[in-house]
Amino acid sequence: MKFFSALILLICPLIGEEIDALLIPYRLVELGFPKDGIIKELRFREGDQVPSGNLMALQDDLSEKLRLEHASKVLEQRRFDAESHQKLFDKNMVSKDVFLEKKLAHEVSIIEKKRTEVQLEERRLLAPFDGIVVRLSRQKREWTRSGEVVFHLLDPAKLYAEALLEPQQAKSIRVGQHLNLRNRSETKGVVEFISPLIDATSNLVRVKVAVDNQALKWKAGSVVQLRLP
């Protein structure tokens, strides 16, 4: 009888068994400019909440603004030339080749203006989502290279509780299932991912449980207890 009791404990996870899980960010991104340049303005500091789409930082953009002004004037001139030659061509007063040359020049000017607008936009660093600045790596008037990190932005409204389970434990849960988590308080999370792989080194299965954290009661990096069914 003792043999069978021990065998059942080996095969089946304990009901209500708790295991440690690490809270990790749902989204934590490193933000920087795509071009080399001098930081002209920083609008947020560490700890600031940033709404999605807000301008976070700006590089010196005088050169791009001047190019855009020039491109706008060239475009206006070539638009006038193209429209004038359209009228002349309709009256058979200029050749088709001359008309097409002016039309093409106008179309190229449109492209050049759009390209300059894109280059100007690359001097602006926008927030990709609602978040909190958890680290500021550069200061105003500093030179930054393409891809260098300026901000670390965290989305604290959602976290993942990541745990490593025995294969038999992993079989006891399913994606979409609600599980209890606790630390100093308790909450429920939803299983979003169960790895189809067993780690060759640890012989464990990685599991991620989504935790709603809009009240900001939980912090990434904390260890919580995940209760299995």
N, C-alpha and C positions, 0 to 999 in steps of 0.2 A: 504493500500500500504506500509506504514511504517512497519507494522507487517511482511509482506513477505520479505522486505529488510533485516530486522533484522534476520529473520529465515535463509535466505541464508548465511549471515555472520557466523552464528553459525554452519551451516552444512559444509560449504566449507572453506578451508584455504584461506587467502588472497593471491592473485597472487603476486609473488615476495617477500613474507614475509620472514624476516630474523630472525633467532634464534641463540642463543649462542651455540657454540660447543667447546669442549676442545680437543686440539691436544695431542694425547698420542702416545708413541713409538709403532712402528710396532714390533720391537724386542729390548728388554732390558733384558740382562741376567746377572746372578751372577755366576762367574766362580771361582772354587776352586779345590784343589787336592783331589783325592779319598782316599789318605792315609795320616797319620800323618807324619810330617817331618819338616826339617829346610829349609827355602827358601835359595837356593844357588845363584840364579840369577834372577833379574827382568829386562826385556828388554824393557818395555814400562812404561810410566808415564801418569798421567792425562792429557788429551788433545791430546795424540798421536793417530794417525790413524794407525789401525792395519789391514793388509791384511789377508784374510781368510787363515787358515792353518799355520800361523806364530807361532813360539815358543814365548810365552809371558812370561813364568816364568819356573824356574827349581828348583826342590828340590835336596837336597844332595842325590846323587845316587851311592856313592862309593860301598856300600854293594851290590847293585843289579849288578853293573858292575863286581865285583869279583865273584858273583854267576854265572853270565853269562859266564865269562871266564872259571870257573870250569866246568859248564855244557857243554861247547863247547869241552873241552878236554875229558870229559867222553864220549861224543857222538862220537868223533873221534875214541877213543879206542874201543867202543862197535860196531861201524860200521866195523872196521877192524876185530874184533872177529866174527861178523855175516857173513861177506864175506868169511873169512877163513873157517868157519864151513860149509858154503854153499858148498864150493868146496869139503871139506872132506865128506860131506853127499852125494854129487853126485857120489863120488867114493866108497860109502859104507864103509867109514873108521870111521864114528861116527854114533851113533844111532839118530833116528828121534827126540827123546826126548831132547837130548843134543843140536841138531841143533835148535829146536824150542825155547829152553831156551835162546840161544844166540840171536836168531831173536827177541824174545820178549823183551829182555834187550835193544836191539838197538832201538826198537820202543818206549819203555818207555823213553829212553834218548832223543829222538826227542821231545816228549811231554814236558819233563822237560825243555829243552832248550827254547821251545816256551813259556812256562809259565814264565820263567825268563825274556824273552824279553818283555812280557806283563807287568810284574812288573816294569821293567825299564822304559817302556813307561808311566806308571802311575805317574812317577816323572816329566813328562813334561806336561805343560799346554799350549794347542794350541787354537788359535782363531777359533771359529766355523763359523764365517762369517766376511766379511769386516765391520769394525766398528771403533768407537772412544771410548777410555777409559774415562769414565765420573767420575769414582771414583777408587782410589787405597786404599785398606783397610789394607794392610800388607806391611812390609818393609823387605829388605834383612837381612838375618840371624835370622829372627823371626821364632819361632816355630808355625806351623799351624796344626790344627787337621783336620781330614777327613771331607770334606764338608764345612769347613769355607771359607767364601768369601774372595778372593784376589782381583779380578777385577770386576767392573761393566762395561759391554761392551754394547754400544748403536749402533744400525744400524740407522743412521740418514737419509738414502736415501729414506725412506718411512715412512709416519706417518698416523695415523688415526685421523679424526675429529669425535669425539664421541658426540652425541647429544641425548637429550630426547625429544620426540615428542608426541603431543596429538595423540590419535589413528586415528583421522580423518586426521591429517597431514601425518601420516605414510602411510596412504592409497594413498596419492598423489604421492608417489615415488615408485621406483622399483629397485631391484638389477641390477646393470649394468648401471644405469642412471647417467649422468654427472650433477653435481651441482656446482654452483659457491661458492667460499669461499673468504672472504676478511678480511684483518686486515690492515696493512699499505700498502699492495699490494694485488693483486687479483690472483687467480688461479682457476683451475677446479679440482674437485675430482670425484671419481667413487664410487657409493654406493656399498659396498661389503656385508653388513649385515643389515638386518632388523629383530629385534627380533620377534619371533612368540608369545612372551608372553607380556602381559601388567602387569607392576609392580603393585602389590596389594596395596602398600602404596601410591605411587604417581599417579597411574593410567596413567603412561606414557610408551612409547615404546622406547627402546634403539636402536639407529641406528649408524653404523660406515661407514664413507666415507674415502676411501683410497686417500692419497695425495702424489703425486710424489714430492720428496724433494731432488733430486740429486744435485740441485744447492745450497742446504743448506740455503735457504732463510727463512725457517720456523723453529721454535724451539718447541720441545715438552714441554707441560705445558702452552702454550699460549692459550688464548681464541680468537676464530675467529667467524665471523658471517657467518652462512650457509644460503644460499638463497634457499628457497623452490620454486618449479615451480608454 
